[in-house]
Amino acid sequence: MSEERACNVGNRQPRIKLKGPAPARLAVRLKVLRELVTLPCTPWTAAMLTEEERRQVVTIARDAIVHALGGARSTDHRAVPSEAREEPHTGALAFPGGAFVTIRIARELRGCIGYIESPLPLAEVIAEVAVKAATEDPRFPPLDQSELARATLEVSVLSPLVRVRDITEIIVGTHGLLIELGRARGLLLPQVATEYGWGRETFLAHTSRKAGLPADAWKDPGAIIYSFTAEVIQEPDS
């Protein structure tokens, strides 16, 4: 999971004046400090990309695939000399983050791979998963150059995960889902539910199946459900 840091509300701790023996005063101080309200802090959230960054992410993805299909010898996708590494990035592209790249030809899926989270800068993550979607999706043979010319790329930049305590918190069309049960883990992007016209429970069922679990596994008391949002940037249809 993404590391979640807690920030105390306000810039200063409250000054607490108490009477009584020192040990008793210390115990009360500690109790009050433990009960201070905390909020999760994240470096950025979804809908954080500028228009220029939105243009860059699809360029980064395509350039990485073009280079890989052109005979790149390195097996380290992070070494792809695309826009992701030719110049330093600022803003959201410089922060660690998760992203998925989806490849379609004539609107049919041709590859989709991504990272929920990564220590790499977002620009490098996009380059890396773009190459993986083109060459390592086990559902498809590797993409070739003729197919790439007809392909449309879609980049989904993920927000941090949020634990779902009640399924009524899930907004279909806005939230993607991640379900964990034991060692099984399955994720579906927000746009998948919209594309197929699913309701909330159908979305949960398909996410369970994505994890290799029964459709009703999301109801298991041991199942952990997370939601996230995604900023989706798509190339025009070829």
KAQUI-V887737 format. One record per residue. RES is the residue in three letters. PHI is phi in degrees with one decimal (999 if undefined). PSI is psi in whole degrees, 0 to 359 (NA if undefined). NEAR is the number of other C-alpha atoms within 8 Angstrom. Layout:
RES_PHI_PSI_NEAR ; RES_PHI_PSI_NEAR
This chain:
MET_999_157_4 ; SER_-65.0_140_6 ; GLU_-66.7_130_4 ; GLU_-110.5_121_7 ; ARG_-99.3_150_7 ; ALA_-110.4_130_8 ; CYS_-113.9_131_8 ; ASN_-66.1_141_9 ; VAL_-72.6_128_8 ; GLY_90.7_163_5 ; ASN_-93.6_346_5 ; ARG_-130.6_146_4 ; GLN_-75.3_147_5 ; PRO_-66.5_146_4 ; ARG_-90.5_119_4 ; ILE_-112.4_117_5 ; LYS_-103.9_119_4 ; LEU_-130.7_154_5 ; LYS_-107.6_158_5 ; GLY_118.7_179_6 ; PRO_-58.6_150_6 ; ALA_-56.1_314_6 ; PRO_-58.6_320_6 ; ALA_-67.1_319_8 ; ARG_-63.6_319_11 ; LEU_-63.6_319_8 ; ALA_-62.7_319_8 ; VAL_-67.4_318_8 ; ARG_-58.1_315_9 ; LEU_-63.4_321_8 ; LYS_-63.3_317_8 ; VAL_-65.2_318_8 ; LEU_-64.9_324_7 ; ARG_-65.3_333_6 ; GLU_-92.3_2_6 ; LEU_-61.0_141_8 ; VAL_-69.4_135_6 ; THR_-123.3_154_8 ; LEU_-127.2_144_8 ; PRO_-68.5_141_8 ; CYS_-118.8_135_8 ; THR_-132.3_151_8 ; PRO_-67.4_331_5 ; TRP_-161.9_165_7 ; THR_-128.4_177_9 ; ALA_-61.3_161_11 ; ALA_64.2_38_6 ; MET_-104.2_355_7 ; LEU_-85.4_139_9 ; THR_-78.4_169_6 ; GLU_-60.9_321_6 ; GLU_-66.0_320_7 ; GLU_-66.5_323_10 ; ARG_-61.8_320_10 ; ARG_-65.0_319_8 ; GLN_-67.0_322_9 ; VAL_-65.3_321_12 ; VAL_-73.0_329_14 ; THR_-67.3_317_9 ; ILE_-58.4_314_14 ; ALA_-62.8_312_15 ; ARG_-68.1_317_10 ; ASP_-60.9_322_11 ; ALA_-63.9_317_15 ; ILE_-68.5_317_12 ; VAL_-55.7_314_10 ; HIS_-64.7_317_12 ; ALA_-64.4_320_10 ; LEU_-76.8_346_9 ; GLY_-86.0_5_6 ; GLY_104.0_30_6 ; ALA_-60.0_130_9 ; ARG_-82.2_333_4 ; SER_-69.8_137_7 ; THR_-90.5_358_5 ; ASP_-92.0_105_6 ; HIS_-61.7_337_9 ; ARG_-69.5_345_8 ; ALA_-88.3_359_7 ; VAL_-57.6_123_15 ; PRO_-81.2_55_9 ; SER_-91.2_187_11 ; GLU_-58.8_341_10 ; ALA_-64.3_334_12 ; ARG_-126.2_356_11 ; GLU_-75.7_339_7 ; GLU_-149.1_151_6 ; PRO_-68.4_144_6 ; HIS_-107.8_155_8 ; THR_-125.3_178_7 ; GLY_64.4_213_6 ; ALA_-61.8_328_10 ; LEU_-68.8_343_11 ; ALA_-92.1_346_11 ; PHE_-87.5_149_11 ; PRO_-61.6_145_11 ; GLY_-174.7_172_15 ; GLY_-103.2_151_14 ; ALA_-159.2_153_16 ; PHE_-123.5_146_16 ; VAL_-118.8_126_16 ; THR_-111.7_134_14 ; ILE_-114.4_130_14 ; ARG_-129.2_146_12 ; ILE_-126.0_124_11 ; ALA_52.4_39_7 ; ARG_69.9_5_6 ; GLU_-98.0_139_6 ; LEU_-60.0_135_9 ; ARG_-127.5_356_10 ; GLY_164.9_143_12 ; CYS_-159.5_118_12 ; ILE_-144.3_149_12 ; GLY_-164.9_176_11 ; TYR_-117.2_132_10 ; ILE_-66.4_323_9 ; GLU_-151.4_159_10 ; SER_-163.5_147_10 ; PRO_-78.1_351_6 ; LEU_-78.3_155_9 ; PRO_-58.6_148_12 ; LEU_-54.3_320_14 ; ALA_-58.9_319_13 ; GLU_-72.1_324_11 ; VAL_-59.9_314_15 ; ILE_-60.9_316_15 ; ALA_-62.0_317_18 ; GLU_-67.9_312_12 ; VAL_-74.0_336_14 ; ALA_-63.1_315_17 ; VAL_-65.2_319_14 ; LYS_-63.8_319_10 ; ALA_-62.9_326_15 ; ALA_-79.3_332_14 ; THR_-124.2_346_9 ; GLU_-127.3_3_10 ; ASP_-66.8_118_13 ; PRO_-66.6_348_5 ; ARG_-81.0_346_5 ; PHE_-137.2_155_8 ; PRO_-70.5_161_8 ; PRO_-57.9_143_8 ; LEU_-66.6_145_8 ; ASP_-111.3_173_7 ; GLN_-63.7_324_8 ; SER_-66.4_324_6 ; GLU_-70.3_321_9 ; LEU_-59.6_325_10 ; ALA_-63.8_336_7 ; ARG_-102.0_356_9 ; ALA_-84.7_151_12 ; THR_-114.4_132_14 ; LEU_-103.7_145_13 ; GLU_-132.5_127_12 ; VAL_-110.2_127_15 ; SER_-113.2_116_11 ; VAL_-96.6_121_12 ; LEU_-90.1_145_15 ; SER_-80.6_170_12 ; PRO_-61.8_154_8 ; LEU_-73.4_146_9 ; VAL_-127.4_128_7 ; ARG_-66.7_131_8 ; VAL_-93.7_120_11 ; ARG_-95.4_335_6 ; ASP_-143.7_131_6 ; ILE_-64.9_343_7 ; THR_-67.1_347_5 ; GLU_-74.3_342_7 ; ILE_-78.3_125_10 ; ILE_-108.2_108_8 ; VAL_-65.3_134_13 ; GLY_96.5_341_9 ; THR_-111.7_318_9 ; HIS_-100.5_140_13 ; GLY_-92.8_168_15 ; LEU_-129.8_146_14 ; LEU_-129.4_127_12 ; ILE_-119.6_132_15 ; GLU_-123.2_135_12 ; LEU_-148.3_114_10 ; GLY_62.5_232_6 ; ARG_-95.1_359_5 ; ALA_-84.7_145_9 ; ARG_-150.6_130_11 ; GLY_-138.6_144_13 ; LEU_-135.1_139_11 ; LEU_-131.3_138_10 ; LEU_-74.0_157_10 ; PRO_-56.5_321_14 ; GLN_-70.0_344_9 ; VAL_-67.0_315_8 ; ALA_-63.4_322_13 ; THR_-66.8_317_10 ; GLU_-59.7_322_6 ; TYR_-99.0_358_6 ; GLY_69.5_34_6 ; TRP_-79.3_152_9 ; GLY_-88.5_181_8 ; ARG_-60.2_310_10 ; GLU_-71.4_327_6 ; THR_-65.6_321_8 ; PHE_-61.7_316_11 ; LEU_-62.3_319_11 ; ALA_-64.3_316_13 ; HIS_-69.4_327_9 ; THR_-67.7_322_15 ; SER_-61.1_316_16 ; ARG_-65.7_325_11 ; LYS_-59.7_329_11 ; ALA_-81.2_0_12 ; GLY_79.7_23_9 ; LEU_-111.3_165_9 ; PRO_-60.4_156_8 ; ALA_-60.3_331_11 ; ASP_-97.1_15_8 ; ALA_-63.1_334_11 ; TRP_-61.9_339_12 ; LYS_-82.3_347_6 ; ASP_-60.7_134_7 ; PRO_-57.6_336_4 ; GLY_-87.9_354_6 ; ALA_-74.2_139_12 ; ILE_-114.3_127_10 ; ILE_-114.0_132_12 ; TYR_-121.7_149_11 ; SER_-116.4_162_13 ; PHE_-157.4_163_12 ; THR_-111.3_167_11 ; ALA_-144.4_138_15 ; GLU_-93.3_118_9 ; VAL_-105.0_125_8 ; ILE_-122.2_121_10 ; GLN_-122.0_141_9 ; GLU_-69.8_155_8 ; PRO_-62.0_149_5 ; ASP_-57.2_138_5 ; SER_-70.4_NA_7
